[in-house]
C-alpha cells in the first residue's frame, strides 16, 4: 500500500514502529552449577566496595575458585604467591574461568582452551582481549575483592 506522499511523486518511507526486542529472563547465575553466594559488603571506600569472598585457606596455591559477588561471577586465583581476581565468565562462549586449570600465572578456560594471565587479565594469544580484573587484598585469614558500586 502506498502512502499519500508517494502518490504525488514525493516518495517517503512509511514510519513503522520497530518490533520490540524479545524479553529473555536471564538467571542471576550464568553457570549451570551452583556458585556460592557472598554476603553483602564489609567496608566501603568512595570508589569501590571491599567484599570478603573467601578465607585464604579456601583457595590453595595453584588453584582457582569462583564466587557470586552481588550480580557478577568472580574467579579467584592463588597464583604466583598472591591472590588475583578476574571476571569469572570467559568472553569466548561464557565458560567458567574459575573452574579452569592454572599453570603458573595462566588460567585455561575448561570449555575451549582460551588462556588469560591471572595477574593482568591479558589474553595470551590476542593482545586486544583483556578480561576485567578486580583489586584483591588479604587481611589476616580473609581475602577481599573490590567491586564498583
HELIX and SHEET records of a PDB file:
HELIX    1   1 UNK A    4  UNK A    7  1                                   4    
HELIX    2   2 UNK A   56  UNK A   58  5                                   3    
HELIX    3   3 UNK A   97  UNK A   99  5                                   3    
SHEET    1   A 4 UNK A  43  UNK A  44  0                                        
SHEET    2   A 4 UNK A  48  UNK A  55 -1                                        
SHEET    3   A 4 UNK A 142  UNK A 148 -1                                        
SHEET    4   A 4 UNK A 136  UNK A 139 -1                                        
SHEET    1   B 4 UNK A  63  UNK A  69  0                                        
SHEET    2   B 4 UNK A  72  UNK A  79 -1                                        
SHEET    3   B 4 UNK A  82  UNK A  87 -1                                        
SHEET    4   B 4 UNK A 133  UNK A 134 -1                                        
SHEET    1   C 3 UNK A 101  UNK A 103  0                                        
SHEET    2   C 3 UNK A 106  UNK A 108 -1                                        
SHEET    3   C 3 UNK A 115  UNK A 117 -1                                        
END                                                                             
